[in-house]
Amino acid sequence: MPQSGNSSPVVVHESKLDRVKKNFRRNWQLYTFLIPALTYFLIFHYIPMYGVQIAFKDFYANLGITGSPWIGFEHFTRFFDSYYFWRLLKNTIILNVYGLLLFPLPIIFALMLNELRNGPFKKWTQTLTYAPHFISVVVVVGMLVAFLDPNTGIVNIAIAKMGWDPIPFLTSPDWFRHIFVWSGQWQTLGWGTIIYLAALAGVNPELHEAAKVDGATRMQRILHINIPSILPTIIVLFILNIGNFMAIGFEKVLLMQNSLNSETSDIIQTFVYQTGLLEGQYSFAAAIGLFESVINIILLITVNQIARKVSENSLW
């Protein structure tokens, strides 16, 4: 017997798990491409994290990780109370802040390249600036040693031609930071512009046409169209840079370091290398490396949250 009266349709709410399953079944081919990357991170990044526990142990190789005795935060206390802690921390922070201040250079360079209308000259400039990225760090430091040598370096020869005394660039603590940061910019500037140029390629040309009709100058179009269009990309890359704030180019610092410039070239990563690999203090070196990683994580989360609230653009 049919029921009379108003009957409302039953609304079935789909759970989040059901939506995930449905999305996976629909796009399983795309998820398949993630398997190599996930496998890489699992094997080389997550599984080795099991060994982080030696930072809280007095590790002995013959006892293994599980057999070594726990000592808590003793290694951290030893590092924080050491006389070299503040010098290592200061040098690490100064080098990173120095490099971070030059973060806008690839953006400016990309905006300049984007405005070039001479095709061959633009391609030649791009190739010339990208090329240093493919040079090994060892070769770059070798070039610095050859060019800045006080006796035979081309830079000091030019300085002597002008009547000045040669400058010991690579043995002077005052020059180390400048040489390290600016040589790094020379090596990475062109490569760093690729992402920004790709973002600029996605700017709607109709916006520029409309701005030209309204009488906007080229600089006004750069400030009010190009920069706002690539701002999300800029914010994401800035957050990623902050996430690696404490991770300086260890190999380059080690190659440039010597007993005369150690006052400014001693950083946390080179100290970890010295204590861990050269002196065999594995637990102590692991504690210092863990301290460095914790700072990076805190900075990454903090800057990401700030960017999310201020600009609504973030990593997550």
C-alpha positions as a Markdown table, in Angstrom:
| # | Residue | x | y | z |
|---|---|---|---|---|
| 1 | Met | 0.0 | 0.0 | 0.0 |
| 2 | Pro | 1.6 | 3.3 | -1.0 |
| 3 | Gln | 2.4 | 5.7 | 1.8 |
| 4 | Ser | 0.9 | 9.2 | 1.6 |
| 5 | Gly | 2.5 | 12.4 | 2.8 |
| 6 | Asn | 5.6 | 14.4 | 1.9 |
| 7 | Ser | 8.7 | 12.3 | 1.7 |
| 8 | Ser | 12.1 | 13.9 | 1.5 |
| 9 | Pro | 15.0 | 12.3 | -0.4 |
| 10 | Val | 17.6 | 10.6 | 1.8 |
| 11 | Val | 21.0 | 12.4 | 1.5 |
| 12 | Val | 23.9 | 10.1 | 1.8 |
| 13 | His | 27.1 | 11.9 | 3.0 |
| 14 | Glu | 30.2 | 10.5 | 1.5 |
| 15 | Ser | 33.0 | 10.1 | 4.0 |
| 16 | Lys | 36.5 | 11.5 | 3.3 |
| 17 | Leu | 37.9 | 8.0 | 3.0 |
| 18 | Asp | 35.4 | 7.1 | 0.3 |
| 19 | Arg | 36.3 | 10.2 | -1.6 |
| 20 | Val | 40.0 | 9.3 | -1.4 |
| 21 | Lys | 39.3 | 5.8 | -2.7 |
| 22 | Lys | 37.1 | 7.1 | -5.5 |
| 23 | Asn | 39.8 | 9.6 | -6.5 |
| 24 | Phe | 42.5 | 6.9 | -6.4 |
| 25 | Arg | 40.4 | 4.6 | -8.6 |
| 26 | Arg | 39.8 | 7.4 | -11.1 |
| 27 | Asn | 43.5 | 8.6 | -11.2 |
| 28 | Trp | 45.5 | 5.5 | -10.4 |
| 29 | Gln | 47.8 | 6.0 | -13.4 |
| 30 | Leu | 48.9 | 9.3 | -12.0 |
| 31 | Tyr | 49.5 | 7.9 | -8.5 |
| 32 | Thr | 51.7 | 5.2 | -10.1 |
| 33 | Phe | 54.2 | 7.8 | -11.1 |
| 34 | Leu | 54.7 | 8.7 | -7.5 |
| 35 | Ile | 56.0 | 5.3 | -6.6 |
| 36 | Pro | 59.7 | 5.9 | -7.6 |
| 37 | Ala | 59.8 | 9.2 | -5.7 |
| 38 | Leu | 58.1 | 7.7 | -2.6 |
| 39 | Thr | 60.5 | 4.7 | -2.7 |
| 40 | Tyr | 63.5 | 7.0 | -2.9 |
| 41 | Phe | 62.4 | 9.1 | 0.1 |
| 42 | Leu | 61.4 | 6.0 | 2.1 |
| 43 | Ile | 64.8 | 4.2 | 1.6 |
| 44 | Phe | 67.1 | 7.2 | 1.8 |
| 45 | His | 65.3 | 9.6 | 4.1 |
| 46 | Tyr | 62.8 | 7.9 | 6.4 |
| 47 | Ile | 64.4 | 4.5 | 7.1 |
| 48 | Pro | 67.8 | 6.1 | 8.1 |
| 49 | Met | 65.9 | 8.2 | 10.7 |
| 50 | Tyr | 65.9 | 5.1 | 12.8 |
| 51 | Gly | 69.6 | 5.9 | 13.5 |
| 52 | Val | 68.7 | 9.4 | 14.9 |
| 53 | Gln | 68.4 | 7.8 | 18.3 |
| 54 | Ile | 72.2 | 7.6 | 18.7 |
| 55 | Ala | 72.0 | 11.3 | 19.4 |
| 56 | Phe | 70.6 | 10.3 | 22.8 |
| 57 | Lys | 72.9 | 7.4 | 23.3 |
| 58 | Asp | 76.6 | 6.7 | 24.0 |
| 59 | Phe | 77.0 | 4.9 | 20.7 |
| 60 | Tyr | 79.5 | 2.1 | 20.4 |
| 61 | Ala | 79.9 | 0.3 | 17.0 |
| 62 | Asn | 80.5 | -3.1 | 18.6 |
| 63 | Leu | 77.2 | -2.8 | 20.6 |
| 64 | Gly | 75.1 | -1.4 | 17.8 |
| 65 | Ile | 72.3 | 1.1 | 18.0 |
| 66 | Thr | 70.0 | -0.9 | 20.2 |
| 67 | Gly | 72.8 | -2.1 | 22.5 |
| 68 | Ser | 74.4 | 1.3 | 23.2 |
| 69 | Pro | 73.4 | 2.9 | 26.5 |
| 70 | Trp | 71.0 | 5.8 | 26.7 |
| 71 | Ile | 72.4 | 9.1 | 28.1 |
| 72 | Gly | 69.5 | 11.5 | 27.3 |
| 73 | Phe | 70.4 | 15.1 | 26.3 |
| 74 | Glu | 74.1 | 14.9 | 27.4 |
| 75 | His | 75.5 | 15.4 | 23.9 |
| 76 | Phe | 73.2 | 18.5 | 23.4 |
| 77 | Thr | 74.2 | 20.0 | 26.7 |
| 78 | Arg | 77.9 | 19.4 | 25.9 |
| 79 | Phe | 77.4 | 21.2 | 22.5 |
| 80 | Phe | 75.5 | 24.1 | 24.0 |
| 81 | Asp | 78.0 | 24.6 | 26.8 |
| 82 | Ser | 81.1 | 24.4 | 24.5 |
| 83 | Tyr | 83.2 | 27.5 | 23.8 |
| 84 | Tyr | 82.8 | 27.1 | 20.0 |
| 85 | Phe | 78.9 | 26.9 | 20.0 |
| 86 | Trp | 78.3 | 30.6 | 19.6 |
| 87 | Arg | 80.9 | 31.0 | 16.9 |
| 88 | Leu | 79.5 | 28.1 | 14.9 |
| 89 | Leu | 75.9 | 29.3 | 15.3 |
| 90 | Lys | 76.9 | 32.9 | 14.4 |
| 91 | Asn | 78.8 | 32.0 | 11.3 |
| 92 | Thr | 76.1 | 29.7 | 10.1 |
| 93 | Ile | 73.4 | 32.3 | 10.6 |
| 94 | Ile | 75.4 | 35.1 | 9.0 |
| 95 | Leu | 76.2 | 33.1 | 5.9 |
| 96 | Asn | 72.5 | 32.1 | 5.5 |
| 97 | Val | 71.1 | 35.5 | 6.1 |
| 98 | Tyr | 73.7 | 37.0 | 3.7 |
| 99 | Gly | 72.5 | 34.5 | 1.0 |
| 100 | Leu | 68.9 | 35.1 | 1.8 |
| 101 | Leu | 69.3 | 38.8 | 1.3 |
| 102 | Leu | 70.2 | 38.0 | -2.3 |
| 103 | Phe | 67.0 | 36.0 | -2.8 |
| 104 | Pro | 65.4 | 38.7 | -5.1 |
| 105 | Leu | 68.3 | 38.6 | -7.6 |
| 106 | Pro | 66.9 | 35.7 | -9.7 |
| 107 | Ile | 63.5 | 37.4 | -9.7 |
| 108 | Ile | 64.9 | 40.6 | -10.9 |
| 109 | Phe | 67.0 | 38.8 | -13.5 |
| 110 | Ala | 63.9 | 36.9 | -14.7 |
| 111 | Leu | 61.9 | 40.1 | -15.1 |
| 112 | Met | 64.7 | 41.6 | -17.1 |
| 113 | Leu | 65.1 | 38.6 | -19.4 |
| 114 | Asn | 61.3 | 38.6 | -19.9 |
| 115 | Glu | 61.4 | 42.1 | -21.2 |
| 116 | Leu | 64.0 | 41.4 | -23.8 |
| 117 | Arg | 62.7 | 41.5 | -27.3 |
| 118 | Asn | 65.9 | 40.5 | -29.1 |
| 119 | Gly | 65.5 | 36.8 | -29.4 |
| 120 | Pro | 69.1 | 35.7 | -30.2 |
| 121 | Phe | 70.6 | 38.0 | -27.5 |
| 122 | Lys | 68.0 | 36.7 | -25.0 |
| 123 | Lys | 68.9 | 33.0 | -25.8 |
| 124 | Trp | 72.6 | 33.8 | -25.6 |
| 125 | Thr | 72.2 | 35.5 | -22.2 |
| 126 | Gln | 70.2 | 32.6 | -20.8 |
| 127 | Thr | 72.7 | 30.1 | -22.0 |
| 128 | Leu | 75.6 | 32.1 | -20.6 |
| 129 | Thr | 74.0 | 32.5 | -17.2 |
| 130 | Tyr | 72.7 | 28.9 | -16.9 |
| 131 | Ala | 76.1 | 27.3 | -17.8 |
| 132 | Pro | 77.8 | 27.8 | -14.4 |
| 133 | His | 75.1 | 25.7 | -12.7 |
| 134 | Phe | 76.6 | 22.6 | -14.4 |
| 135 | Ile | 80.1 | 23.3 | -13.1 |
| 136 | Ser | 81.2 | 21.1 | -10.2 |
| 137 | Val | 81.7 | 22.8 | -6.8 |
| 138 | Val | 85.3 | 21.5 | -6.8 |
| 139 | Val | 85.9 | 23.2 | -10.1 |
| 140 | Val | 84.4 | 26.4 | -8.9 |
| 141 | Val | 86.6 | 26.5 | -5.8 |
| 142 | Gly | 89.6 | 25.7 | -8.1 |
| 143 | Met | 88.7 | 28.6 | -10.2 |
| 144 | Leu | 88.5 | 30.8 | -7.1 |
| 145 | Val | 91.9 | 29.7 | -6.0 |
| 146 | Ala | 93.4 | 30.3 | -9.5 |
| 147 | Phe | 91.8 | 33.7 | -9.9 |
| 148 | Leu | 92.3 | 35.0 | -6.4 |
| 149 | Asp | 95.9 | 33.8 | -5.8 |
| 150 | Pro | 97.9 | 36.7 | -4.2 |
| 151 | Asn | 100.8 | 36.1 | -6.6 |
| 152 | Thr | 99.5 | 34.7 | -9.9 |
| 153 | Gly | 95.7 | 35.3 | -9.7 |
| 154 | Ile | 94.3 | 37.4 | -12.5 |
| 155 | Val | 92.4 | 39.6 | -9.9 |
| 156 | Asn | 95.5 | 40.4 | -7.9 |
| 157 | Ile | 97.4 | 41.1 | -11.1 |
| 158 | Ala | 94.8 | 43.6 | -12.0 |
| 159 | Ile | 95.0 | 45.1 | -8.5 |
| 160 | Ala | 98.8 | 45.4 | -8.8 |
| 161 | Lys | 98.5 | 47.1 | -12.2 |
| 162 | Met | 96.4 | 49.8 | -10.5 |
| 163 | Gly | 99.2 | 50.3 | -7.9 |
| 164 | Trp | 97.6 | 48.6 | -4.9 |
| 165 | Asp | 98.9 | 45.8 | -2.8 |
| 166 | Pro | 97.7 | 42.2 | -3.5 |
| 167 | Ile | 94.8 | 41.0 | -1.3 |
| 168 | Pro | 94.9 | 37.6 | 0.3 |
| 169 | Phe | 91.2 | 36.9 | -0.5 |
| 170 | Leu | 91.1 | 33.2 | 0.4 |
| 171 | Thr | 93.1 | 33.4 | 3.7 |
| 172 | Ser | 91.3 | 36.5 | 5.0 |
| 173 | Pro | 88.3 | 36.0 | 7.4 |
| 174 | Asp | 86.8 | 39.3 | 6.3 |
| 175 | Trp | 86.6 | 38.2 | 2.6 |
| 176 | Phe | 85.4 | 34.6 | 3.1 |
| 177 | Arg | 81.7 | 35.4 | 3.4 |
| 178 | His | 81.6 | 37.7 | 0.4 |
| 179 | Ile | 83.5 | 35.3 | -1.8 |
| 180 | Phe | 81.4 | 32.3 | -0.7 |
| 181 | Val | 78.0 | 34.0 | -1.2 |
| 182 | Trp | 78.7 | 35.9 | -4.4 |
| 183 | Ser | 80.4 | 33.0 | -6.1 |
| 184 | Gly | 77.3 | 30.9 | -5.2 |
| 185 | Gln | 75.1 | 33.6 | -6.8 |
| 186 | Trp | 77.2 | 33.5 | -10.0 |
| 187 | Gln | 76.8 | 29.7 | -10.1 |
| 188 | Thr | 73.0 | 29.5 | -9.4 |
| 189 | Leu | 71.6 | 32.8 | -10.6 |
| 190 | Gly | 70.7 | 31.8 | -14.2 |
| 191 | Trp | 69.4 | 28.4 | -13.1 |
| 192 | Gly | 67.2 | 30.0 | -10.4 |
| 193 | Thr | 65.5 | 32.2 | -13.0 |
| 194 | Ile | 64.1 | 29.2 | -14.9 |
| 195 | Ile | 61.1 | 28.8 | -12.6 |
| 196 | Tyr | 60.3 | 32.5 | -12.6 |
| 197 | Leu | 60.5 | 32.7 | -16.4 |
| 198 | Ala | 58.1 | 29.7 | -16.6 |
| 199 | Ala | 55.7 | 31.6 | -14.3 |
| 200 | Leu | 56.0 | 34.7 | -16.3 |
| 201 | Ala | 55.2 | 32.8 | -19.5 |
| 202 | Gly | 51.8 | 32.0 | -17.9 |
| 203 | Val | 50.9 | 35.7 | -17.5 |
| 204 | Asn | 47.8 | 36.5 | -19.6 |
| 205 | Pro | 49.0 | 38.8 | -22.4 |
| 206 | Glu | 45.6 | 40.5 | -22.5 |
| 207 | Leu | 46.4 | 42.1 | -19.2 |
| 208 | His | 49.4 | 43.8 | -20.8 |
| 209 | Glu | 47.4 | 44.9 | -23.8 |
| 210 | Ala | 44.7 | 46.4 | -21.6 |
| 211 | Ala | 47.4 | 48.1 | -19.5 |
| 212 | Lys | 49.0 | 49.6 | -22.7 |
| 213 | Val | 45.6 | 50.9 | -23.8 |
| 214 | Asp | 45.3 | 52.6 | -20.4 |
| 215 | Gly | 48.7 | 54.2 | -20.8 |
| 216 | Ala | 50.7 | 52.1 | -18.4 |
| 217 | Thr | 54.5 | 52.2 | -18.8 |
| 218 | Arg | 56.7 | 49.1 | -18.9 |
| 219 | Met | 57.7 | 49.5 | -15.3 |
| 220 | Gln | 54.1 | 49.9 | -14.2 |
| 221 | Arg | 53.2 | 46.7 | -16.0 |
| 222 | Ile | 56.0 | 44.9 | -14.3 |
| 223 | Leu | 55.0 | 46.1 | -10.9 |
| 224 | His | 51.3 | 45.7 | -11.2 |
| 225 | Ile | 51.0 | 42.7 | -13.6 |
| 226 | Asn | 54.1 | 40.5 | -13.7 |
| 227 | Ile | 55.1 | 40.6 | -10.0 |
| 228 | Pro | 51.6 | 39.9 | -8.7 |
| 229 | Ser | 51.2 | 37.1 | -11.2 |
| 230 | Ile | 54.4 | 35.3 | -10.0 |
| 231 | Leu | 54.0 | 36.2 | -6.3 |
| 232 | Pro | 52.7 | 32.7 | -5.4 |
| 233 | Thr | 55.8 | 31.1 | -7.0 |
| 234 | Ile | 58.0 | 33.6 | -5.1 |
| 235 | Ile | 56.4 | 32.8 | -1.8 |
| 236 | Val | 56.7 | 29.0 | -2.2 |
| 237 | Leu | 60.3 | 29.2 | -3.2 |
| 238 | Phe | 61.1 | 31.6 | -0.3 |
| 239 | Ile | 59.5 | 29.1 | 2.1 |
| 240 | Leu | 61.6 | 26.3 | 0.6 |
| 241 | Asn | 64.7 | 28.4 | 1.1 |
| 242 | Ile | 63.8 | 29.1 | 4.7 |
| 243 | Gly | 63.4 | 25.3 | 5.2 |
| 244 | Asn | 67.0 | 24.9 | 4.2 |
| 245 | Phe | 68.1 | 27.9 | 6.2 |
| 246 | Met | 70.7 | 26.1 | 8.3 |
| 247 | Ala | 71.9 | 23.8 | 5.5 |
| 248 | Ile | 74.7 | 25.7 | 3.8 |
| 249 | Gly | 76.7 | 24.3 | 0.9 |
| 250 | Phe | 78.9 | 22.1 | 3.1 |
| 251 | Glu | 81.2 | 20.9 | 0.4 |
| 252 | Lys | 82.1 | 24.4 | -0.8 |
| 253 | Val | 82.7 | 25.7 | 2.7 |
| 254 | Leu | 85.0 | 22.7 | 3.4 |
| 255 | Leu | 86.9 | 23.2 | 0.2 |
| 256 | Met | 87.4 | 27.0 | 0.9 |
| 257 | Gln | 88.2 | 26.6 | 4.5 |
| 258 | Asn | 91.7 | 26.9 | 5.9 |
| 259 | Ser | 93.3 | 27.6 | 9.3 |
| 260 | Leu | 93.6 | 31.3 | 8.5 |
| 261 | Asn | 89.9 | 32.0 | 7.6 |
| 262 | Ser | 88.4 | 29.6 | 10.1 |
| 263 | Glu | 87.2 | 32.5 | 12.3 |
| 264 | Thr | 84.3 | 33.1 | 9.8 |
| 265 | Ser | 84.3 | 29.7 | 7.9 |
| 266 | Asp | 83.6 | 27.4 | 10.8 |
| 267 | Ile | 80.0 | 26.4 | 10.5 |
| 268 | Ile | 77.8 | 23.7 | 12.1 |
| 269 | Gln | 78.0 | 21.4 | 9.1 |
| 270 | Thr | 81.8 | 21.4 | 8.9 |
| 271 | Phe | 81.9 | 20.8 | 12.6 |
| 272 | Val | 79.6 | 17.8 | 12.3 |
| 273 | Tyr | 81.9 | 16.4 | 9.6 |
| 274 | Gln | 85.0 | 16.9 | 11.7 |
| 275 | Thr | 83.6 | 15.4 | 14.9 |
| 276 | Gly | 81.6 | 12.6 | 13.3 |
| 277 | Leu | 83.7 | 11.3 | 10.4 |
| 278 | Leu | 87.2 | 12.5 | 11.3 |
| 279 | Glu | 87.1 | 12.0 | 15.1 |
| 280 | Gly | 84.6 | 9.2 | 15.2 |
| 281 | Gln | 82.2 | 10.9 | 17.7 |
| 282 | Tyr | 79.1 | 9.6 | 16.0 |
| 283 | Ser | 76.6 | 10.3 | 18.8 |
| 284 | Phe | 77.9 | 13.8 | 19.4 |
| 285 | Ala | 77.8 | 14.6 | 15.6 |
| 286 | Ala | 74.3 | 13.1 | 15.3 |
| 287 | Ala | 73.1 | 15.4 | 18.2 |
| 288 | Ile | 74.5 | 18.5 | 16.5 |
| 289 | Gly | 72.9 | 17.5 | 13.2 |
| 290 | Leu | 69.6 | 16.8 | 14.8 |
| 291 | Phe | 69.7 | 20.3 | 16.5 |
| 292 | Glu | 70.3 | 21.8 | 13.1 |
| 293 | Ser | 67.4 | 19.9 | 11.5 |
| 294 | Val | 65.0 | 20.9 | 14.3 |
| 295 | Ile | 65.8 | 24.6 | 13.7 |
| 296 | Asn | 65.0 | 24.1 | 10.0 |
| 297 | Ile | 61.7 | 22.4 | 10.7 |
| 298 | Ile | 60.6 | 25.2 | 13.1 |
| 299 | Leu | 61.5 | 27.9 | 10.7 |
| 300 | Leu | 59.7 | 26.1 | 7.8 |
| 301 | Ile | 56.5 | 25.7 | 9.8 |
| 302 | Thr | 56.6 | 29.2 | 11.1 |
| 303 | Val | 57.2 | 30.9 | 7.8 |
| 304 | Asn | 54.7 | 28.7 | 6.1 |
| 305 | Gln | 52.0 | 29.7 | 8.6 |
| 306 | Ile | 52.9 | 33.4 | 8.3 |
| 307 | Ala | 52.7 | 33.2 | 4.5 |
| 308 | Arg | 49.4 | 31.4 | 4.7 |
| 309 | Lys | 47.8 | 34.1 | 6.9 |
| 310 | Val | 49.3 | 37.1 | 5.1 |
| 311 | Ser | 49.1 | 36.1 | 1.4 |
| 312 | Glu | 47.0 | 32.9 | 1.4 |
| 313 | Asn | 49.9 | 31.2 | -0.4 |
| 314 | Ser | 51.8 | 28.4 | 1.3 |
| 315 | Leu | 53.2 | 24.9 | 0.9 |
| 316 | Trp | 50.2 | 23.4 | 2.8 |
